[in-house]
Amino acid sequence: MIERELDIATQDGALNTYTVRPDDGGPLPVVLMLMDAPGVREGLREICRRISQSGYYVLLPNLYYRSTREFVCGPTRNHPDGVANLKRMFGLMESISNARVAADTGAVLDVLPNLPDAKPGKVGLVGYCMSGAFVTAAAAAHPDRIGCFASYYGTRLITDKPDSPHLMLGDIIAEGYYAFAEHDTYVPLSDVAKFEKLLASAPFPSRVETEAGTHHGYAFSDRGNLNEAAREKHYERMLALFRRHIG
């Protein structure tokens, strides 16, 4: 595997991005992973490597780059710094928005033709937690360049704000996949049902699944709720989606 850091120019500065690809050459279909709230860390790089092993060029940008080039949320449970760590994380979360991340996604898409190992054509998106909203917004903002997208235990998909992702569903063309945890204080099953109903009338193909017995963050090895069976299914569904649409 070849792992490198790449700075991508945006209107707001240099978007530092982790990249990984197989070492046997390209061009390779591109997958863009949008991080969850705790930041770019080894747990996410682990997932990127697993995706890349299936033949993809994976990019993981630091969405907090406007504030910091590096952030990893420290311990939050039963730790003396837990409250401070959460406060900083939530502050960084509020510094970005659906529109900003959609713009950042556009900047990444613009640079892909300059990457010799990146295959031309549409890309795949995947997001977790807060980035369930972001991959939805990005798919709506760049319908001609997004081939498919997947969201895992995505939050804030339905809000009372004018930029709520559920209001963007009519602009999406790519196939979308949404997976949720059965036990999730951030996304209760009643919210999942509401979103699934909205998807049923949206113009793009989609699938919704709720993983029985799981909790928020079930695909992460570092967040305390890992469910091995659900994590493997998450790879299975994601990679099948990518094979169908980006090769």
C-alpha positions as CSV (number, residue, x, y, z in Angstrom):
1,M,0.0,0.0,0.0
2,I,1.1,3.5,-0.7
3,E,0.1,6.1,1.9
4,R,0.7,9.8,1.4
5,E,-0.5,13.2,2.7
6,L,-1.8,15.6,0.0
7,D,-2.6,19.3,0.4
8,I,-5.6,20.4,-1.8
9,A,-6.1,24.0,-2.5
10,T,-9.6,25.4,-1.6
11,Q,-11.0,28.9,-1.2
12,D,-10.3,28.7,2.5
13,G,-6.8,27.2,2.5
14,A,-5.0,23.9,2.2
15,L,-7.2,20.9,2.8
16,N,-4.8,18.3,4.2
17,T,-5.8,14.8,3.0
18,Y,-4.7,11.3,3.8
19,T,-4.5,9.1,0.7
20,V,-3.9,5.4,0.3
21,R,-3.8,3.1,-2.8
22,P,-2.5,-0.3,-3.8
23,D,1.1,-0.3,-4.9
24,D,0.5,-2.3,-8.1
25,G,-0.4,0.7,-10.2
26,G,-3.4,2.4,-11.6
27,P,-5.5,4.1,-12.7
28,L,-7.8,3.2,-9.9
29,P,-11.4,4.1,-9.2
30,V,-11.6,6.8,-6.5
31,V,-13.4,6.7,-3.2
32,L,-13.7,9.8,-1.0
33,M,-14.3,9.1,2.7
34,L,-15.7,12.0,4.8
35,M,-14.7,11.7,8.4
36,D,-16.8,11.5,11.5
37,A,-16.7,14.1,14.3
38,P,-13.7,12.7,16.3
39,G,-11.4,13.6,13.4
40,V,-8.9,11.9,11.1
41,R,-7.3,9.1,13.1
42,E,-6.0,5.6,12.9
43,G,-9.4,4.0,13.2
44,L,-10.5,5.8,9.9
45,R,-7.2,5.1,8.2
46,E,-7.8,1.4,9.0
47,I,-11.1,1.5,7.1
48,C,-9.4,3.4,4.2
49,R,-6.8,0.7,3.9
50,R,-9.4,-2.0,3.9
51,I,-11.3,-0.3,1.0
52,S,-8.1,0.3,-0.9
53,Q,-7.1,-3.3,-0.7
54,S,-10.1,-4.0,-3.0
55,G,-8.6,-1.9,-5.7
56,Y,-9.5,1.7,-4.9
57,Y,-7.6,5.0,-4.5
58,V,-9.0,6.4,-1.2
59,L,-8.9,10.0,0.0
60,L,-9.7,11.1,3.5
61,P,-9.7,14.9,3.9
62,N,-9.4,16.7,7.3
63,L,-12.7,18.6,7.2
64,Y,-11.6,20.7,10.2
65,Y,-8.6,22.2,8.2
66,R,-10.0,25.7,8.4
67,S,-9.3,25.5,12.2
68,T,-6.6,22.9,12.6
69,R,-4.5,20.6,10.5
70,E,-4.8,17.9,13.0
71,F,-7.5,17.0,15.5
72,V,-8.3,13.7,17.2
73,C,-10.8,13.8,20.0
74,G,-9.3,12.5,23.2
75,P,-11.1,10.3,25.8
76,T,-14.6,11.4,26.6
77,R,-15.9,8.7,29.0
78,N,-14.9,8.7,32.7
79,H,-11.9,10.8,32.0
80,P,-10.9,14.2,33.7
81,D,-10.5,15.8,30.2
82,G,-13.7,14.3,28.8
83,V,-15.8,17.4,29.0
84,A,-13.1,19.6,27.5
85,N,-12.5,17.1,24.7
86,L,-16.2,17.0,23.8
87,K,-16.4,20.8,24.0
88,R,-13.6,21.2,21.5
89,M,-15.0,18.6,19.2
90,F,-18.5,20.1,19.1
91,G,-16.9,23.5,18.5
92,L,-15.1,22.2,15.4
93,M,-18.3,20.5,14.2
94,E,-20.1,23.8,14.3
95,S,-17.4,25.4,12.3
96,I,-18.3,23.4,9.2
97,S,-21.6,23.0,7.3
98,N,-23.2,21.0,4.5
99,A,-22.3,23.8,2.1
100,R,-18.7,24.0,3.2
101,V,-18.2,20.3,2.9
102,A,-19.9,20.2,-0.5
103,A,-17.5,22.9,-1.6
104,D,-14.5,21.0,-0.2
105,T,-15.7,17.9,-2.0
106,G,-15.7,19.9,-5.2
107,A,-12.1,21.0,-4.6
108,V,-11.1,17.3,-4.2
109,L,-12.9,16.3,-7.3
110,D,-11.2,19.1,-9.2
111,V,-7.8,17.9,-8.3
112,L,-8.3,14.3,-9.3
113,P,-7.4,14.7,-13.0
114,N,-3.9,15.7,-11.7
115,L,-3.4,12.5,-9.8
116,P,-2.0,10.0,-12.3
117,D,-3.2,6.9,-10.4
118,A,-6.8,8.2,-10.2
119,K,-9.1,6.7,-12.8
120,P,-11.2,9.4,-14.7
121,G,-14.9,9.3,-14.1
122,K,-17.4,9.3,-11.3
123,V,-16.3,8.6,-7.7
124,G,-17.8,6.9,-4.7
125,L,-18.5,8.6,-1.4
126,V,-18.7,7.1,2.1
127,G,-19.4,8.9,5.4
128,Y,-20.0,8.1,9.0
129,C,-22.0,9.8,11.8
130,M,-21.9,13.6,11.0
131,S,-20.8,12.8,7.5
132,G,-24.0,11.0,6.6
133,A,-25.4,14.5,6.1
134,F,-22.3,15.6,4.2
135,V,-22.2,12.7,1.7
136,T,-25.9,13.4,1.0
137,A,-25.2,17.1,0.5
138,A,-22.2,16.4,-1.7
139,A,-24.1,13.9,-3.9
140,A,-26.8,16.6,-4.4
141,A,-24.2,19.3,-5.1
142,H,-22.2,17.2,-7.6
143,P,-24.6,14.9,-9.3
144,D,-22.5,14.7,-12.5
145,R,-19.4,13.5,-10.6
146,I,-20.7,11.3,-7.8
147,G,-21.4,7.7,-8.9
148,C,-22.7,6.4,-5.6
149,F,-22.6,7.0,-1.9
150,A,-23.0,5.3,1.4
151,S,-23.9,6.6,4.9
152,Y,-23.4,4.7,8.1
153,Y,-25.3,5.8,11.2
154,G,-25.6,9.2,9.7
155,T,-26.8,12.1,11.9
156,R,-28.7,15.3,11.2
157,L,-30.3,14.0,8.0
158,I,-33.5,15.7,8.9
159,T,-33.3,19.1,10.6
160,D,-35.4,22.2,10.8
161,K,-32.7,24.3,9.0
162,P,-32.9,25.4,5.4
163,D,-29.8,23.3,4.5
164,S,-31.2,20.0,5.9
165,P,-30.1,17.1,3.8
166,H,-33.7,15.7,3.4
167,L,-34.5,18.9,1.4
168,M,-31.7,18.0,-1.1
169,L,-32.9,14.5,-2.0
170,G,-34.5,15.8,-5.2
171,D,-31.2,16.9,-6.6
172,I,-29.5,13.5,-6.2
173,I,-28.9,11.1,-9.1
174,A,-26.4,8.6,-7.7
175,E,-27.5,5.4,-5.9
176,G,-27.4,5.9,-2.1
177,Y,-27.1,3.4,0.7
178,Y,-28.0,4.3,4.3
179,A,-27.3,2.0,7.3
180,F,-28.3,2.7,10.8
181,A,-27.8,1.2,14.3
182,E,-30.7,-0.3,16.1
183,H,-29.7,1.4,19.3
184,D,-28.6,5.0,18.6
185,T,-29.4,8.0,20.8
186,Y,-28.3,10.3,18.0
187,V,-30.6,8.7,15.4
188,P,-33.6,7.0,17.0
189,L,-35.6,4.5,15.0
190,S,-38.4,6.9,14.6
191,D,-36.1,9.3,12.7
192,V,-34.9,6.4,10.6
193,A,-38.5,5.6,9.6
194,K,-39.1,9.2,8.7
195,F,-36.1,9.4,6.5
196,E,-36.8,6.1,4.9
197,K,-40.3,7.4,3.9
198,L,-38.7,10.5,2.3
199,L,-36.3,8.3,0.4
200,A,-39.1,6.2,-1.0
201,S,-40.4,9.3,-2.9
202,A,-36.9,10.6,-3.9
203,P,-35.8,10.3,-7.5
204,F,-32.6,8.2,-7.0
205,P,-32.3,4.5,-6.2
206,S,-31.6,3.9,-2.5
207,R,-31.6,1.3,0.2
208,V,-32.0,1.6,4.0
209,E,-30.9,-1.1,6.5
210,T,-30.9,-1.1,10.3
211,E,-28.4,-3.4,11.9
212,A,-30.0,-5.4,14.7
213,G,-28.2,-5.4,18.0
214,T,-25.8,-2.6,17.1
215,H,-25.0,0.8,18.6
216,H,-23.8,4.0,17.1
217,G,-20.3,3.6,15.7
218,Y,-20.5,-0.2,15.2
219,A,-18.0,-0.2,12.3
220,F,-15.2,1.5,14.2
221,S,-12.5,-0.4,16.1
222,D,-11.8,2.6,18.4
223,R,-15.1,4.0,19.6
224,G,-16.2,1.3,22.0
225,N,-19.2,-0.1,20.1
226,L,-17.6,-2.4,17.5
227,N,-19.8,-5.2,16.2
228,E,-17.7,-7.5,14.1
229,A,-20.5,-9.0,12.0
230,A,-22.0,-5.6,11.3
231,R,-18.6,-4.2,10.4
232,E,-18.0,-6.9,7.9
233,K,-21.5,-6.4,6.4
234,H,-20.7,-2.7,6.2
235,Y,-17.7,-3.5,4.0
236,E,-19.8,-6.0,1.9
237,R,-22.5,-3.5,1.1
238,M,-20.1,-0.6,0.5
239,L,-17.8,-2.5,-1.9
240,A,-20.7,-4.0,-3.8
241,L,-22.1,-0.5,-4.3
242,F,-18.7,0.7,-5.5
243,R,-18.3,-2.2,-7.9
244,R,-21.7,-1.5,-9.5
245,H,-21.0,2.2,-10.1
246,I,-17.3,3.0,-10.2
247,G,-15.7,-0.3,-11.1
